[in-house]
Amino acid sequence: MVHLVNEAYTSQRNCLTGEKSLSSALDVREVELEKDFKVDRDLNSAVNIAKKCGALWTVHSFSKYSLLNVEEIDSKELEWRPY
């Protein structure tokens, strides 16, 4: 299944809190999601995009102590489905 996702504001939205509070400046490569917890802005965006996919985001864990753990998806089973 292929999901078309609008990626607008995914780099500005904190993937832990959902708040749109992060810098949109492209030269800022790391974002602070919690006190003393920084991640690359692309990882933050990727988590937000994955969350928008809903069903694909079945097994997940993203926190200060466990960065990212997503179930692997077999690309042969993907089908196109517009949103």
Residue pairs with C-beta under 8 A, 6 or more apart in sequence:
1 55
1 56
1 77
1 78
1 79
1 80
1 81
2 78
2 79
2 80
2 81
3 52
3 53
3 54
3 56
3 81
3 83
4 82
4 83
5 49
5 52
5 53
5 83
6 52
7 45
7 49
9 20
10 44
10 45
10 48
10 49
10 52
11 22
11 24
11 31
11 41
11 42
11 44
11 45
11 48
12 20
12 21
12 22
12 23
12 24
13 19
13 20
13 21
13 22
13 44
13 48
14 20
14 21
14 22
14 31
14 33
14 44
15 33
15 44
15 47
15 48
15 51
15 62
16 33
16 34
16 62
16 63
17 33
22 31
22 41
22 44
23 31
28 41
29 40
29 41
30 38
30 39
30 40
30 41
31 38
31 39
31 40
31 41
31 44
32 38
33 39
33 44
33 64
34 64
37 64
39 67
43 67
43 68
47 62
47 68
50 56
50 57
50 60
50 70
51 57
56 73
57 70
58 71
59 69
59 70
59 71
60 68
60 69
60 70
61 68
61 69
62 68
62 69
